[in-house]
């Protein structure tokens, strides 16, 4: 684009300096903290972290909930995206607007709404007791279920948006063509829709998984200290225990998991591609 | 025998918008029928209903004596070549053609796929992806993909309209050859009267969700039933007969330029090889005239006399 490459490079310099000085450097310092031993480099902080039973529980819970939220949002997302792309253009736009609407509302407000819905005297318990499924209100808040519901609600729109745009890019008539050639709806999904939307699924899956893993507000409000996740644990370590080493370890784990999730999903997607 | 594919009292709708109303049509085995009409006339909707992609509001469709009205598309033994071809971009040509046979666990899959690709002349491209092919080649793959399933009825959506003139001729020859060799019953949708005439045994002209006329190409060319049919089939000059519910219609080639009772001014002239096409503005409107190119040449803006000979007009009902 630029005749002189130096001009192009010079133009990216301010942004590069900004990122280096104010993001990469502090993160580097924070992450390196956990590798400082008495005699230089050491992974002792990581061994210490994972030798604690409570930390292990939090680690696996975070992984499990994030994977579960990503999985369930993919299932719901495909159904929703399919319905949306089947609509005529005007109603499609409206439905898409409805999907993106929650993204414009603060996650704090959205999560507090779940307090009202899921609380002991909330809407869900009132119904469960009224129709006689429960004798007394159940404790839903401050359980993994509450965190799961909150995260799913928070990140589902990202999955739906990714899948809708992937489906809109599928060749027109690919689905009817498969049906006429003898595919039932399950085969249409596995042989046509899934392979043709796998990039959208990878993007949506990565966004939802890393989002759920690194969310703070939702586990803090709906899980509290009873259902700690890595992010809430990190915050607690820093503010309560002033333990920056553990915080650095957790930050590293979150970064590694986010990258691995993306790589893994890409691998799964390409494996499907070569087999098909 | 004349009702291999039978459509009776078929009514189709999208939501509350009725697209086709009480349509009746019988097609014989091995026949090549064109559903012809302007956009919005219901021709594509009818084809989708035959394929099973749209459930009728009322009426029935039978194929080879079997009522398929409520059957899933897969169970109808119907093939459809889409206007967009609808190849699967993630599969090779081989796998595209094998798609339906695989679902059906066909024991002769490999032989049939290879024969299918051979038939359309693309055997050497079996391992290519659809994106590597030209539009015309993609369409032949789509044709092979439908044909290997040995459908009872092959539906084709605008099979020639995306092709340039040379490929159009090739595809027309291809489709006629396929019909000769396989004897498959074909129904194709088109908005182009010349495509319908060039390919079909019989033309079903549709208008506003109903059939306007069913006839052979020769019949419909020489004797359109209504003013709509005449207009659609190239009778450019239509004059109502006073006191009657009928009109007279002339093709551009039936109008004689140079002498006659009408006066006009040449507004357009186009050289078309053996013919020269004129547009003449006159008291009765814009008249299209088609004269041998060797005749006197008239220039734009030149006043001219012309004749609408009664013996060369067809009489049509007002529609």
Interface residues (C-beta under 8 A of the other chain):
Chain A: X171 X172 X173 X174 X176 X177 X178 X179 X180 X181 X182 X183 X184 X187 X191 X192 X195 X196 X273 X276
Chain B: X51 X52 X53 X72 X73 X74 X78 X79 X80 X82 X84 X86 X87 X88 X89 X90 X91 X95 X99 X100 X103 X104 X145 X149
